[in-house]
């Protein structure tokens, strides 16, 4: 609880400070509904998550893995937020661009997240097969959370739900994720009110950190099941709209809209 409160305070404080500094509105964007939002939620929650991950009690290798995955997700995501193009979307779009000889920021992000994920996986799990599975979960979770950041509050809710099992039991994973959960919860309010969004920076950072938490707390079969599920959802996202599926599925539709401001 103390770590969650610390993360909440760090996230809210970082967000307020960044918003004050961005008087020129350089991080202002337009969301799916045409409303103005700021991308500064992403750097704020990423900074809070990184600070909490680097200082959490536990094995040094776990702290190093968490800091590496979170930092790489934040930096690569921020770069894509600022310099990325909307012309190529999804893995299919970026791979298609590569076939045409065009190297997109999204393609470079995929490579960077993959490398960071594998390194983090090797820090968390010593067995080579476990490390490979863990690396896939870290990189895949970073991408999956970003795929959900299409409606106010959706990605933040997903992070809170994914972290709930680790927080419900004692252990290094719960200690690691408590602070970022607090930061995510604190910044969920402006997100739900369509004033801010995580963007690639926040979504990639949080997803990668969730992946590290999963890798640190699960057996090989469970880790493999997580990777299979992430891979299946990633492939499905190339063919179907998550938003369309959510909107026609009772339960998911209500959860997705919970707390969202009507604008």
Buried (B, 14 or more C-beta within 10 A) or exposed (E): EEBBEBBBBBBBBBBEEBBEEBEEEEBEBEBEEEBEBBBBBBBBBBBBBBBBBBEBEBEEBBBBBBBBBBBBBBBBBBBBBBEBEEEBEBBEBBBBBBEEEEEBBBBBBBEBBBBBBBBBBBBBBEEEEBBBBBBBBBBBBBBBBBBBBBBBBBBBBBBBEBBEBBBEEEEBBBBBBBBBBBBBBBBBBBBBBBBBBBBBBBBBBBBBBBBBBBBBBBEEEEBBEBBEEBBEBBEEBEEEEBBEEBEEEEEEEEBBBEEBEEE
